[in-house]
Amino acid sequence: MSTSSRLALHWQVLIGLALGVAYAWASIRFGWNDFTLDYIQPLGDIFINILKLIAVPLVLFSIIGGVASLGDVKKLGRLGAKTLGLYLLTTFFAVTLGLVLVNLFQPGAGASESLKTSNRIRYELWRDANGIEVLDDLQLSAAPENAAVVRDIRGQQEGLNAWVEDKLNKADNASQSGPLQPLVDVVPKNIFRALSDMAMLQIIFFAVFFGIVLVQVEEPKRGALLKAVDGLNDVFVGMVWMVMKAMPVFVFALMAGQIVKAAGTDPEKFQELLSFLLRYGLVVVLGLALMIFVVYPLLASAGIRGMTPRRFLAAMRDAQITAFSTSSSVATLPVTMKCVQENIGVSERTTSFVLPIGATVNMDGTSLYQAVAVVALAQFHMVDLSLAQQAVIVLTATLASVGAAAIPSAGLVLMIIVLESVGLNPAWIALIFPIDRILDMCRTVVNVTGDGTVSALVAQSEGELHPQS
């Protein structure tokens, strides 16, 4: 016990992941699956529930605090608009790039048809259990090895007629709605219901609206409210840290349970899961590398006089190394400010305004990874996401990234939000845990590099960029 307490958290998580994978292999090999699903997996389910418990208030209070931190909106309107506009633009581009790459390389489509079919059947069973959809032709024509799963699904068929009728009514209502109905749906009628349903677009709308109005409240009420919001945000960030301390145990249970559920009793399916992780990880790393070494340097050189891609990367090197080792934009913030001020020449005024906001709202790497992961997991479960659903991913990942806490693995919390926004099972995040830590380090580098790029562009537009000779 004393030895593990001396290990850094990320090493403990990696050990938990490795043990979870090893235990899953032993469970499949030696027939322990029943024990695993009855006594190990529930701990993983608890972990998912805790993450879902934290996700909504974390996003809510982070966004309110981030918007309110702008101070006097009239005084800082121009600078704030440029900052937030550029951050949202780069995040939107990162998500779109991730979707292009994952649709191009299709990392989730390489598994065998039997494994994907089995995963799809379990996905449909999950949807049925949540009252979303009845069985389709896929289950009825499933492979023989999935017969037991099909029997379980058929056992739940009772009462699904009501769901069919409900879906037909919803489809009829949707056909009668106007073209702006999606915009209407973003505005909540009841914020408490939106919080309960995890309707993230509605929650984000409310948070932004609340933050803008909060800035205009007179003192001393505004100060008291801001302190309360900051305090609540600190509480939920503290909850994340507390969960992260217990994360090695939860990750072991969740990883073991999900692999056993997905692979069943077939060792070959276990190997295919590892192959999927490799393909998925390579696509994420490719997207992140394009952002770091191509997109940001070209954007900086195009928008800043005298800047070259090579010089920009050299200027941000120390911040990138720190971000890779800490996996935290906030922890890297002092180094980022030093690099941007001393190496690029951004004024202290611009740096002190733009970079702290960026550490809160600019999560380009997180958003790109979420887009790739959601679509790859859908491919792995034979779920075809329509263009409209992928557009929802772009919008949800872009806006939800505003509320991503700048701490290690916060993207996993927001992954639940993006998965649920398109009706996918949030428990799937267990499948991508084994390589999440290294990807988290890489995507933090993207986040920090994006912060530096935007601060330099804003300084250039404000006449506050003074390159060092």
C-alpha positions in Angstrom: 0.0 0.0 0.0 2.8 2.4 0.9 4.5 1.6 -2.4 1.5 2.5 -4.5 1.0 5.7 -2.6 4.4 6.9 -3.6 3.6 6.3 -7.3 2.3 9.2 -9.4 -1.4 8.9 -10.2 -0.9 8.4 -13.9 1.4 5.4 -13.1 -1.3 4.0 -10.8 -3.9 4.4 -13.5 -1.7 2.8 -16.1 -1.1 -0.1 -13.7 -4.8 -0.4 -13.1 -5.4 -0.5 -16.9 -2.8 -3.1 -17.5 -4.2 -5.3 -14.7 -7.7 -4.8 -16.0 -6.6 -6.0 -19.4 -4.6 -8.9 -18.0 -7.5 -9.9 -15.7 -10.0 -9.7 -18.6 -7.7 -12.1 -20.6 -7.6 -14.5 -17.7 -11.3 -14.3 -17.2 -12.0 -15.1 -20.8 -9.3 -17.9 -20.8 -10.3 -19.6 -17.6 -14.1 -19.1 -17.5 -14.4 -16.4 -14.8 -16.8 -14.3 -16.8 -19.8 -14.7 -14.6 -17.8 -13.7 -11.5 -16.4 -10.7 -13.4 -19.8 -9.5 -14.6 -21.4 -10.0 -11.1 -18.7 -8.6 -8.8 -16.1 -6.7 -10.8 -18.1 -4.8 -13.4 -20.5 -3.1 -10.9 -17.5 -1.1 -9.6 -17.0 0.2 -13.1 -20.7 1.1 -13.3 -20.3 3.1 -10.1 -17.4 5.0 -11.7 -19.5 5.9 -14.8 -22.4 7.1 -12.5 -20.0 9.3 -10.6 -18.6 10.8 -13.8 -22.1 11.5 -15.0 -22.9 13.1 -11.6 -20.0 15.5 -11.9 -20.1 16.2 -15.6 -23.2 18.5 -15.8 -22.5 20.8 -12.8 -18.8 20.9 -13.8 -19.7 22.2 -17.2 -22.4 24.6 -15.9 -20.3 26.4 -13.4 -17.1 26.4 -15.5 -18.9 28.1 -18.3 -20.6 30.6 -16.0 -17.3 31.4 -14.4 -15.5 31.6 -17.7 -18.0 34.1 -19.2 -18.2 36.1 -16.0 -14.4 36.4 -15.9 -14.6 38.7 -18.8 -15.5 41.5 -16.3 -17.0 44.6 -17.9 -18.4 43.2 -21.2 -18.7 46.7 -22.7 -15.1 47.6 -21.8 -13.6 44.3 -22.8 -16.2 43.4 -25.5 -13.8 43.7 -28.5 -11.0 41.8 -26.9 -13.3 39.2 -25.4 -15.1 38.7 -28.7 -11.9 38.2 -30.6 -10.6 35.8 -28.0 -13.7 33.6 -27.7 -14.3 33.8 -31.4 -10.8 32.5 -32.3 -11.0 29.8 -29.6 -14.3 28.6 -30.8 -13.1 28.7 -34.4 -10.0 26.6 -33.8 -12.0 24.2 -31.7 -14.6 23.8 -34.4 -11.8 23.2 -36.9 -10.2 20.6 -34.7 -13.5 18.7 -34.3 -14.1 18.8 -38.0 -10.6 17.5 -38.7 -11.1 14.7 -36.3 -14.4 13.7 -38.0 -12.7 13.8 -41.4 -9.8 11.5 -40.3 -12.0 9.0 -38.5 -14.4 8.7 -41.4 -11.4 8.4 -43.8 -9.5 5.7 -41.9 -12.4 4.1 -40.1 -10.4 2.7 -37.2 -13.5 1.0 -35.7 -14.5 -0.9 -38.9 -11.5 -3.3 -38.9 -12.8 -5.9 -36.4 -14.5 -9.1 -37.5 -18.1 -9.0 -38.5 -19.0 -11.4 -35.7 -17.5 -9.2 -33.0 -19.1 -6.0 -34.5 -22.4 -7.8 -34.7 -22.2 -9.0 -31.1 -21.3 -5.5 -30.0 -24.2 -4.0 -32.0 -26.7 -6.4 -30.5 -25.6 -5.5 -27.0 -25.9 -1.8 -28.0 -29.5 -2.4 -29.2 -30.2 -4.2 -25.9 -28.9 -1.2 -24.0 -31.1 1.1 -26.1 -34.1 -1.1 -25.5 -33.4 -1.1 -21.7 -33.4 2.7 -21.9 -36.7 2.9 -23.8 -35.2 4.3 -26.9 -35.6 1.9 -29.7 -37.0 -1.6 -30.5 -35.1 -4.4 -32.1 -34.3 -4.2 -35.8 -33.5 -6.7 -38.4 -29.9 -7.0 -37.3 -30.8 -9.0 -34.2 -33.2 -11.2 -36.1 -30.5 -12.2 -38.5 -27.7 -12.4 -36.1 -24.9 -15.0 -36.3 -25.5 -18.3 -34.4 -22.9 -17.5 -31.8 -25.1 -14.5 -30.8 -28.2 -16.7 -30.2 -28.0 -16.3 -26.5 -27.8 -12.6 -26.7 -30.8 -12.6 -29.1 -32.8 -14.7 -26.6 -32.0 -12.3 -23.9 -33.2 -9.4 -26.1 -36.3 -11.3 -27.0 -37.1 -11.7 -23.4 -37.3 -7.9 -23.1 -39.5 -7.5 -26.1 -42.7 -7.3 -23.9 -43.9 -3.7 -23.6 -41.9 -2.4 -26.5 -45.1 -1.7 -28.5 -45.6 1.4 -26.4 -42.1 2.6 -27.4 -42.9 2.0 -31.1 -46.0 4.2 -30.8 -44.0 6.9 -28.9 -41.3 6.9 -31.6 -44.0 7.2 -34.3 -45.6 10.1 -32.5 -42.2 11.8 -32.2 -41.5 11.3 -35.9 -44.8 12.8 -36.8 -44.2 15.8 -34.6 -40.7 16.3 -36.1 -42.2 16.2 -39.6 -44.6 18.9 -38.7 -42.0 21.2 -37.1 -40.3 24.1 -38.9 -36.7 24.4 -40.1 -35.7 26.4 -37.0 -37.0 23.8 -34.6 -33.5 22.6 -33.7 -32.7 26.2 -32.7 -35.9 26.3 -30.6 -34.8 23.1 -28.9 -31.6 24.7 -27.7 -33.5 27.1 -25.4 -34.7 25.2 -22.3 -38.2 25.6 -20.9 -37.1 24.3 -17.6 -33.4 24.4 -16.6 -33.9 21.7 -13.9 -35.3 19.3 -16.4 -32.5 20.1 -18.8 -30.0 19.3 -15.9 -31.8 16.1 -15.1 -31.9 15.0 -18.8 -28.3 16.0 -19.4 -29.5 18.2 -22.3 -26.1 19.8 -22.8 -26.9 22.3 -25.5 -29.7 23.7 -23.3 -27.4 23.7 -20.3 -24.7 25.5 -22.2 -27.2 28.1 -23.5 -28.4 28.7 -19.9 -24.8 29.0 -18.6 -23.7 31.5 -21.2 -26.9 33.5 -20.7 -26.4 33.4 -16.9 -22.8 34.5 -17.2 -23.5 37.4 -19.4 -26.2 38.7 -17.1 -24.1 38.1 -14.0 -21.4 40.4 -15.4 -24.0 43.2 -15.5 -25.2 42.8 -11.9 -24.2 45.7 -9.6 -21.8 45.3 -6.8 -21.6 43.9 -4.1 -24.1 41.3 -5.3 -22.0 40.5 -8.4 -19.0 39.8 -6.3 -20.9 37.6 -3.9 -22.4 35.6 -6.8 -19.0 35.3 -8.6 -17.5 34.0 -5.4 -20.3 31.5 -5.0 -19.9 30.3 -8.6 -16.1 30.1 -8.3 -16.6 28.2 -5.0 -19.0 25.7 -6.5 -16.7 25.2 -9.5 -13.8 24.5 -7.2 -16.0 21.9 -5.4 -16.8 20.0 -8.5 -13.2 20.2 -9.7 -12.3 18.9 -6.3 -14.7 16.0 -6.9 -12.9 15.2 -10.1 -9.6 15.1 -8.3 -11.1 12.9 -5.6 -12.4 10.5 -8.2 -9.1 10.5 -9.9 -7.4 9.3 -6.7 -9.6 6.2 -6.7 -9.4 6.0 -10.5 -6.9 3.1 -10.7 -9.4 0.7 -8.9 -12.4 2.0 -10.9 -10.5 1.7 -14.2 -9.4 -1.8 -13.4 -13.0 -2.9 -12.8 -14.5 -1.0 -15.8 -11.8 -2.1 -18.2 -12.1 -5.8 -17.1 -15.9 -5.7 -17.2 -16.2 -4.0 -20.6 -13.6 -6.2 -22.3 -15.3 -9.4 -20.9 -18.7 -8.1 -22.1 -17.4 -7.3 -25.6 -15.1 -10.3 -26.1 -17.3 -12.9 -24.4 -15.5 -16.2 -24.2 -13.5 -15.8 -27.4 -9.7 -15.0 -27.0 -9.6 -13.9 -30.6 -12.1 -11.1 -29.9 -9.8 -10.0 -27.1 -7.0 -9.6 -29.6 -9.3 -7.7 -31.9 -10.1 -5.2 -29.1 -6.4 -4.5 -28.8 -6.1 -4.1 -32.5 -9.0 -1.6 -32.5 -7.2 0.4 -29.8 -4.0 0.6 -31.9 -5.9 1.8 -35.0 -8.0 4.3 -32.9 -4.9 5.7 -31.2 -3.0 6.2 -34.4 -5.9 8.2 -35.9 -6.1 10.4 -32.8 -2.3 11.0 -32.7 -2.3 11.8 -36.5 -5.0 14.5 -35.9 -3.2 15.9 -32.9 0.1 16.0 -34.8 -1.5 17.9 -37.7 -2.9 20.5 -35.3 0.5 20.9 -33.6 2.9 20.8 -36.5 0.7 22.1 -39.4 -2.4 24.0 -38.5 -1.2 26.2 -35.6 2.2 27.1 -37.2 0.6 28.0 -40.5 -2.1 30.0 -38.8 0.5 31.9 -36.7 2.7 32.6 -39.7 -0.3 33.7 -41.8 -1.6 36.1 -39.2 1.6 37.4 -37.6 4.1 39.5 -39.5 7.6 38.0 -39.6 6.5 34.7 -38.0 7.5 31.4 -39.5 6.3 27.9 -38.6 9.7 26.9 -37.4 10.1 30.0 -35.2 6.6 29.5 -33.7 7.3 25.9 -32.7 10.6 26.9 -31.2 8.9 29.6 -29.2 6.3 27.2 -27.8 8.7 24.3 -27.1 9.0 24.7 -23.3 5.2 25.0 -22.9 4.6 22.0 -25.0 7.1 19.8 -23.1 5.5 20.9 -19.8 2.0 20.2 -21.1 3.0 16.7 -22.2 4.4 15.9 -18.8 1.6 17.4 -16.7 -1.5 16.8 -18.8 -2.9 20.0 -17.4 -3.4 23.4 -19.2 -3.6 25.1 -15.8 -0.4 23.6 -14.5 1.3 24.7 -17.7 -0.1 28.2 -17.7 2.9 30.0 -16.1 5.2 28.4 -18.7 2.8 29.2 -21.5 2.7 32.9 -20.4 6.5 33.0 -20.3 6.9 31.5 -23.7 4.3 33.8 -25.3 5.6 37.0 -23.7 9.4 36.4 -24.0 9.6 34.3 -27.2 6.7 35.6 -29.3 6.5 39.2 -27.9 2.8 39.3 -26.8 2.1 42.1 -24.3 1.5 41.2 -20.6 -2.0 42.8 -20.8 -3.0 40.5 -23.7 -1.3 37.5 -22.2 -2.9 37.9 -18.8 -6.4 38.1 -20.4 -6.3 35.6 -23.2 -4.3 32.7 -21.8 -6.2 32.2 -18.5 -9.4 32.1 -20.5 -7.8 29.7 -23.0 -6.8 27.4 -20.2 -10.5 27.2 -19.4 -12.4 27.3 -22.7 -9.9 26.3 -25.3 -9.7 22.5 -25.6 -9.0 21.8 -29.2 -7.1 18.6 -28.6 -9.8 17.3 -26.3 -12.5 18.1 -28.8 -10.6 16.4 -31.7 -10.1 13.3 -29.6 -13.8 13.2 -28.6 -14.9 13.4 -32.2 -12.6 10.5 -33.3 -13.4 8.4 -30.2 -17.2 8.7 -30.6 -17.3 7.9 -34.3 -14.7 5.1 -33.9 -16.7 3.5 -31.0 -19.9 3.8 -33.2 -18.1 2.0 -36.0 -16.9 -0.7 -33.7 -20.5 -1.3 -32.7 -21.8 -1.2 -36.3 -23.7 2.1 -35.6 -23.9 4.4 -38.6 -23.9 8.0 -37.5 -25.7 10.3 -40.0 -24.4 13.6 -41.1 -26.9 15.3 -38.8 -25.6 13.3 -35.9 -22.0 14.1 -36.7 -23.0 17.7 -36.9 -24.4 17.4 -33.4 -21.0 16.0 -32.4 -19.2 19.0 -33.8 -21.6 21.4 -32.0 -21.6 19.5 -28.7 -17.9 18.9 -28.6 -17.1 22.5 -29.5 -19.4 24.0 -26.9 -18.9 21.4 -24.2 -15.1 22.0 -24.5 -15.7 25.5 -23.1 -16.6 23.8 -19.8 -13.8 21.3 -19.8 -11.8 21.6 -16.6 -8.1 22.0 -17.4 -7.0 19.0 -15.4 -5.8 15.5 -16.5 -8.4 13.3 -18.1 -11.2 15.8 -17.8 -12.0 14.9 -21.5 -13.3 11.6 -20.2 -16.0 13.4 -18.3 -17.1 15.3 -21.4 -16.9 12.2 -23.5 -20.0 11.0 -21.7 -21.8 14.2 -22.8 -20.8 13.8 -26.5 -21.8 10.1 -26.5 -25.2 10.7 -25.0 -25.8 13.6 -27.4 -26.0 11.1 -30.2 -27.7 8.3 -28.2 -24.6 6.1 -27.7 -23.7 4.2 -24.5 -21.4 6.2 -22.2 -20.0 3.0 -20.8 -18.1 2.5 -24.0 -15.4 4.9 -22.8 -14.0 1.9 -20.9 -12.9 0.5 -24.2 -10.5 3.4 -24.9 -9.1 3.7 -21.4 -5.9 1.6 -22.0 -4.3 4.3 -24.1 -6.1 7.4 -22.8 -3.3 8.6 -20.6 -0.8 8.9 -23.4 -3.4 10.5 -25.7 -4.3 12.9 -22.8 -0.7 14.1 -22.7 -0.7 14.6 -26.5 -4.0 16.5 -26.6 -2.9 18.8 -23.7 0.0 19.8 -26.0 -2.5 20.8 -28.6 -4.6 22.8 -26.1 -1.6 24.8 -24.9 -0.3 25.4 -28.5 -3.7 26.6 -29.5 -3.7 29.0 -26.5 -0.4 30.5 -27.6 -1.6 30.8 -31.2 -4.8 32.7 -30.3 -3.0 35.0 -27.9 -0.5 36.0 -30.5 -3.2 36.6 -33.1 -5.3 38.7 -30.7 -2.2 40.7 -29.8 -1.3 41.3 -33.5 -4.8 42.6 -34.1 -4.7 44.9 -31.1 -1.2 46.3 -31.9 0.2 44.7 -28.7 2.6 42.2 -30.4 6.3 43.3 -30.0 8.5 40.5 -31.3 11.9 40.2 -29.6 14.8 41.1 -31.8 
